[in-house]
Amino acid sequence: MDVMTSRKRVGYACFRVMLYACTCWGGPALAGDFILPSDVGFALVAAPTDNLRSGEPIEMVLRVTNNGDVDLPLVIGVSTHYVNEIRFTGIDASECVFFLIVEDLANGGYDYLLDWDVANYLVGAPTLTAGDTRVCHFEIALTDDAPAQFVFGFNLSTYMQDPDPSNDVALVTLNRATASRNAVPSLSSWACGILALIICWITSAFRQRRASDRFPHALYAARHRK
C-alpha cells in the first residue's frame, strides 16, 4: 500500500482530474466540477459486523459499478477518515491498489483515508466499461482505540460528480463486543445441591440453638428421657 502525504494527495488528485478532463472529455475541470457522463454505484459488504474484538479479521468486499451506458476511463473512490480505529491486515493486490493518504489534523497528529483508482490508466487500472463492476477484496481489524460502533466505508471522490449521487456512498457499521453488566455466573446442578444442603444444615442448627436458649430444661429432659 503506497503512502502519500496530504499535500501530495491534493497535487496528485488535481493532476489526474485535469489531465483526464483535457484528454478524455476535451475541457478543463476544477475540483468538485469533474462530471462523469455515466452513473457510478458503490456497494460495501463486511463480515462479521457484530461482537467484534480487537484484532479479529473482518472480510470486506467493495464493488463499484458503472450503471450507465458510457465507458469511464477515470473513476476514483476514497474511504472515510480514520485515526487509529482500524488496521489493514490483507488485500488482494491483483484486484485493487490503495494509496494510503496521511493528512494533518488541526489539533496535531494525523488521520488517514484510502484512495482507490477504480479506473485510471496512469496506475494500470483499465477503463470501467458500461455495465461493468469492479470488485476489491480486503481485510481489516478493529483496534483497542475503536469505539463501540465504528462506521467505515467508501464513496466517489469529492473531485467528481455523477448523474445520481444517491448511490455514491457505501457504509458499514462495525460493532464491538461488550460485556453484559447484568451477567451473573451460573452454578452447576451439583454445586446448587451442595449449597442447598449447607443452607438446610445452617438453618437447622440455628433453630436448635434458639430452642435451647428459650427452653433449656425442657430440651435437657427430652434428651435424657428414658
VENFENSUL-V817172 format. One record per pair of residues at least 24 apart in sequence whose ideal C-beta (glycine too) atoms are under 10 Angstrom apart, sorted by the first residue. I is the first residue (numbers start at 0). J is the second residue. Records with the same first field share a line. If there is no record, write none. Layout:
I=J / J
//
This chain:
0=87 / 90 / 92 / 96 / 97 / 98 / 99 / 113 / 137
1=96 / 97 / 98 / 99 / 100 / 114 / 122
2=98 / 99 / 100 / 101 / 111
3=98 / 99 / 100 / 101 / 102 / 114
4=100 / 101 / 102 / 103 / 109
5=100 / 101 / 102 / 103 / 109 / 110 / 112
6=101 / 102 / 103
7=98 / 100 / 101
8=77 / 98 / 99 / 100 / 101 / 102 / 112 / 114
9=100 / 102 / 158
11=98 / 100 / 114 / 121
12=75 / 77 / 98 / 100 / 114 / 156 / 157 / 158 / 159
13=158
14=121
15=73 / 75 / 116 / 119 / 121 / 122 / 156 / 158
16=73 / 75 / 156 / 158 / 159
17=158
18=73 / 119 / 121
19=71 / 72 / 73 / 75 / 118 / 119 / 120 / 121 / 159
20=73
22=72 / 73 / 120
23=70 / 71 / 72 / 73 / 126
24=72 / 73
28=158 / 159
29=158
30=156 / 157 / 158 / 159
31=156 / 157 / 158 / 159 / 160
32=158 / 159 / 160
33=73 / 75 / 156 / 157 / 158 / 159 / 160 / 161
34=159 / 160 / 161 / 162
35=65 / 67 / 69 / 71 / 73 / 74 / 127 / 155 / 159 / 160 / 161 / 162
36=67 / 68 / 69 / 70 / 71 / 161 / 162
37=65 / 66 / 67 / 68 / 69 / 70 / 71 / 74 / 127 / 128 / 129 / 130 / 161 / 162 / 163
38=64 / 65 / 66 / 67 / 68 / 69 / 71 / 161 / 162 / 163 / 164 / 165 / 166 / 167
39=63 / 64 / 65 / 66 / 67 / 71 / 74 / 75 / 76 / 117 / 118 / 127 / 155 / 159 / 160 / 161 / 162 / 163 / 164 / 166 / 167
40=64 / 65 / 66 / 67 / 132 / 155 / 161 / 163 / 165 / 166 / 167 / 168 / 169
41=76 / 117 / 152 / 153 / 154 / 155 / 166 / 167 / 168 / 169 / 170
42=132 / 134 / 153 / 166 / 169
43=78 / 135 / 151 / 152 / 153 / 154 / 168 / 169 / 170 / 171
44=169 / 171
45=139 / 151 / 152 / 170 / 171 / 172 / 173
46=171
47=173 / 174
48=171 / 172 / 173 / 174
49=172 / 173 / 174 / 175 / 176
50=174 / 175 / 176 / 177
51=140 / 141 / 145 / 149 / 173 / 174 / 175 / 176
52=140 / 141 / 143 / 175 / 176
53=86 / 140 / 141 / 142 / 143 / 144 / 145 / 175 / 176
54=86 / 88 / 140 / 141 / 142 / 143
55=88 / 139 / 140 / 141 / 173 / 175 / 176
56=88 / 89 / 138 / 139 / 140
57=85 / 88 / 137 / 138 / 139 / 140 / 141 / 151 / 171 / 173
58=89 / 136 / 137 / 138 / 139
59=87 / 89 / 90 / 135 / 136 / 137 / 138 / 139 / 151 / 152 / 153 / 171
60=134 / 135 / 136 / 137
61=94 / 95 / 113 / 115 / 117 / 133 / 134 / 135 / 136 / 137 / 152 / 153 / 169
62=132 / 133 / 134 / 135 / 153 / 169
63=95 / 115 / 117 / 118 / 127 / 131 / 132 / 133 / 134 / 135 / 153 / 155 / 169
64=117 / 127 / 130 / 131 / 132 / 133 / 134 / 166
65=117 / 118 / 126 / 127 / 128 / 129 / 130 / 131 / 132 / 133 / 161
66=129 / 130 / 132 / 161 / 162 / 163 / 166
67=129 / 130 / 161 / 162 / 163
68=129 / 130
69=128 / 129
70=118 / 125 / 126 / 127 / 128 / 129 / 130 / 131
71=117 / 118 / 126 / 127 / 128 / 129 / 131 / 159 / 161
72=118 / 119 / 120 / 124 / 125 / 126 / 127 / 128
73=116 / 117 / 118 / 119 / 120 / 121 / 124 / 126 / 127 / 156 / 158 / 159
74=115 / 116 / 117 / 118 / 119 / 124 / 126 / 127 / 133 / 155 / 156 / 159 / 161
75=114 / 115 / 116 / 117 / 118 / 119 / 124 / 155 / 156 / 157 / 158 / 159
76=113 / 114 / 115 / 116 / 117 / 118 / 133 / 135 / 152 / 153 / 154 / 155 / 156 / 159 / 167 / 169
77=112 / 113 / 114 / 115 / 152 / 153 / 154 / 155 / 156 / 157 / 158 / 159
78=111 / 112 / 113 / 114 / 115 / 151 / 152 / 153 / 154
79=111 / 112 / 113 / 149 / 150 / 151 / 152 / 153 / 154 / 168 / 170
80=104 / 110 / 111 / 112 / 113 / 151
81=110 / 111 / 112 / 113 / 139 / 142 / 144 / 145 / 149 / 150 / 151
82=108 / 109 / 110 / 111 / 142 / 144 / 145
83=108 / 109 / 110 / 111 / 142 / 143 / 144 / 145
84=111 / 139 / 141 / 142 / 143 / 144 / 145 / 146 / 149 / 150 / 151 / 173
85=111 / 139 / 140 / 141 / 142 / 144 / 145 / 149 / 151 / 173
86=139 / 140 / 141 / 142 / 144 / 145
87=113 / 137 / 138 / 139 / 140
88=137 / 138 / 139 / 140
89=136 / 137 / 138 / 139 / 140
90=135 / 136 / 137 / 138 / 139
91=134 / 135 / 136 / 137 / 138
92=137
93=136
94=133 / 134 / 135 / 136 / 137
95=124 / 133 / 134 / 135 / 136 / 137
96=122 / 123 / 124 / 135
97=135 / 137
98=122
112=153
113=137 / 151 / 153
114=156
115=153 / 156
116=156
117=153 / 155 / 156
139=173
140=173
141=173 / 174 / 175 / 176
143=175
145=173 / 174 / 175
146=173 / 174 / 175
147=173 / 174 / 175 / 176 / 177
148=172 / 173 / 174 / 175
149=173 / 174 / 175
//
